[in-house]
Amino acid sequence: MGKISKGAECSVEKCKENAIKSISAEKIKKTDLKIKEERRAYLCREHYKEFKKKSKKDRTIEKWRLGSRGI
C-alpha cells in the first residue's frame, strides 16, 4: 500500500488536493512547477496534466534517443 492510496497530498506549493501520481523530483525540477523539497513528488490531477504538457518535448527527445536501442 503506497502513499497515494493512503491519501498523500499534492507536493506543489499551495495545493491541498489528493495526489494521483508519484514522479521523481528531478523530473519535476526540469519544469517550472514549484514543489516542496522531497525525493518523490506527488501530483494531483491538475498538476500532473500541467507536468505532462511542460515535459512533452523532453519525453519526445528521450524516446527518440532510446528508440534505436529497442527499449
Backbone as a ProteinNet text record, in pm:
[ID]
protein_1_A
[PRIMARY]
MGKISKGAECSVEKCKENAIKSISAEKIKKTDLKIKEERRAYLCREHYKEFKKKSKKDRTIEKWRLGSRGI
[TERTIARY]
84.8	0	89.1	80.2	166.5	109.9	186.1	145.5	22.9	11.6	-102.4	-232.9	-232	-353.9	-387.1	-288.4	-312.2	-362.1	-364.9	-419.9	-315.1	-202.4	-98.4	-148.7	-102.9	-141.6	-43.9	-87.6	-6.2	115.6	233.4	358.4	379.8	295.4	309.2	269.5	348.1	321.6	180.5	113.2	-20.1	-129.4	-107.3	-209.3	-241.1	-367.8	-410.5	-491.4	-490	-564.8	-495.5	-570.8	-514.5	-432.1	-321.3	-231.4	-284.3	-253.8	-290	-167	-53.1	69.6	189.5	291	416.9	527.1	606	710.1	837.7	950.7	1079.1	1088.1	1140.2	1151.7	1246.7	1344.1	1436.9	1363.8	1267.7	1190.6	1103.1	1049.2	964.4	1046	1169.5	1254	1286.8	1280.6	1306.1	1192.6	1075.7	963.9	963.9	872.1	873	772	732.3	644	723.3	669	734.3	686.3	777.4	741.2	815.9	762.2	831.5	950	1057.1	1179.4	1157.8	1156.1	1136.9	1209.5	1220.9	1278.6	1176.4	1052.9	943	845.5	784.9	683.3	549.3	450.2	315.2	229.3	164	88.8	-59.2	-142.8	-286.6	-315.4	-438.8	-477.3	-441.5	-471.4	-447	-297	-216.2	-73	-2.6	-54.8	1.5	-21.6	-139.5	-171.2	-77.7	-54.8	36.3	179.3	222.2	355.6	373.2	271.4	280.1	295.5	222.1	231.5	370.4	424.8	554	672.1	655.2	766.4	754.7	659.8	637.6	760.2	825.2	941.7	1054.6	1080.3	1185.6	1155.3	1030.1	992	1004.9	972.2	983.4	1129.2	1215.4	1358.6	1415.8	1377.5	1424.8	1377.7	1254.5	1201.6	1280.6	1314.6	1393.3	1533.2	1591.2	1725.3	1731.1	1631.8	1629.5	1566	1503.9	1432.1	1518.1	1643.6	1729.6	1774.1	1764	1804.5	1693.1	1571.4	1459.3	1407.7	1439.9	1396.9	1262.4
-117.2	0	123.1	204.5	320.8	446.6	553.2	681.1	740	718.9	775.3	710.6	580.1	513	546.5	593.6	635.9	779.7	851.3	986.2	1095.8	1079	1181.3	1306.4	1422.6	1548.9	1583.7	1669.5	1719.1	1792.5	1772.3	1832.5	1975	2022.3	2157.8	2256.5	2362.2	2462.2	2519	2538.1	2596.7	2511.4	2380.3	2289.8	2185.5	2165	2071.3	1954.1	1934.5	1825.4	1691.3	1582.4	1448.7	1413.4	1345.7	1308.4	1186.5	1181.1	1064.8	998.8	1072.8	1020.4	1056.5	971.3	994.7	999	1106.2	1126.2	1169.8	1136.3	1177.7	1330.3	1381.1	1526.4	1586.7	1509.4	1558.6	1591.9	1510	1537	1660.5	1679.4	1795.8	1923.9	1918.8	2038.1	2089.6	2002.9	2045.7	2132.9	2120.5	2208.9	2323.9	2415.2	2529.7	2514.3	2391.9	2368.2	2382.6	2452.7	2474	2367.2	2277.4	2171.1	2186.5	2121.6	2113.9	2019.7	2041.1	1962.7	1818.6	1724.5	1583.1	1499.9	1371.2	1280.3	1246.4	1226.7	1198.7	1314.8	1344.3	1449.2	1382	1418.5	1365.1	1474.1	1440.2	1539.9	1505.1	1609.6	1593.3	1588.3	1565.7	1552.3	1678.4	1795.3	1921.3	1945.1	1924.1	1948.7	1839.6	1716.7	1611.8	1644.5	1695.5	1735.8	1848.6	1944	2054.6	2003.8	1908.9	1849.9	1780.6	1704.9	1635.8	1733.8	1844.9	1944.6	2008	2039.1	2107.5	2015.2	1885.3	1793.2	1714.3	1747.3	1671.5	1671.3	1785	1794	1705.2	1709.6	1626.8	1478.1	1439.5	1299.3	1252	1338.1	1302.8	1283.1	1372	1360.6	1234	1205.5	1084.1	958.4	961	847.5	826.1	935	925.2	870.8	918.4	877.8	729.2	677.8	537.7	448.5	505.8	428.3	330.1	364.4	276.6	155.1	162.6	51.2	-49.8	-11.7	-101.2	-108.5	-9.7	-7.8	56.3
0	0	0	-104.1	-118.8	-56.9	-68.1	-9.9	-78.5	-208.1	-281.6	-236.1	-219.3	-174.6	-29.3	46	183.6	191.6	78.4	76	81.7	13	11.2	-60.5	-14	-76.9	-188.6	-277.2	-387.6	-330.9	-392.9	-345.4	-395.2	-485.2	-537.6	-427.6	-415.8	-312.3	-326.2	-213.3	-203.3	-267.5	-279.3	-332.2	-225.3	-198	-93.9	-150.2	-281.4	-343.8	-317.1	-330.7	-316.3	-439.6	-418.3	-527.8	-602.7	-733.5	-814	-876.2	-881.2	-941.7	-856.6	-862.5	-794.3	-900.1	-900	-1000.7	-930.7	-988.6	-933.7	-928.3	-820	-803.1	-906.4	-952.5	-1054.7	-1185.2	-1223.1	-1344.9	-1328.1	-1210.1	-1183.9	-1187.9	-1140.7	-1137	-1277.4	-1378.9	-1516.2	-1569.7	-1511.3	-1545.3	-1445.8	-1457.9	-1366.2	-1252.3	-1222	-1108.3	-978.5	-883.2	-754.3	-656.6	-617.9	-525.3	-394.1	-291.9	-164.2	-183.7	-115	-132.8	-84.7	-177.1	-148	-251.5	-226	-325.2	-432.2	-389.6	-480.7	-475.4	-587.5	-592.7	-620.4	-543.4	-558.6	-621	-733.6	-808.3	-814.6	-803.5	-821.9	-972.2	-1007	-1147.9	-1228.1	-1174.2	-1244.8	-1267.8	-1164.7	-1178.2	-1259.2	-1258	-1341.5	-1488.9	-1519.5	-1656.7	-1701.6	-1612.4	-1641.5	-1660.9	-1576.8	-1588.8	-1723.9	-1767.2	-1895.6	-2010.7	-2006.2	-2112.5	-2117.7	-2001	-1995.3	-2022.9	-2005.9	-2026.5	-2156.6	-2240.2	-2364.4	-2455	-2470.4	-2557.1	-2505.4	-2375.7	-2316.8	-2332.2	-2311.1	-2323.8	-2468.3	-2564.2	-2705.8	-2744.3	-2701.5	-2731.6	-2668.4	-2546.5	-2479.3	-2552.3	-2601.7	-2676.5	-2805.9	-2874.2	-2997.2	-2966.6	-2857.1	-2820.9	-2787.9	-2718.7	-2679.8	-2783.9	-2884.7	-2985.2	-3061.9	-3089.9	-3167	-3086.9	-2955	-2869.1	-2848.4	-2881.6	-2863.2	-2721.2	-2642.1	-2501.1	-2491.7
[MASK]
+++++++++++++++++++++++++++++++++++++++++++++++++++++++++++++++++++++++

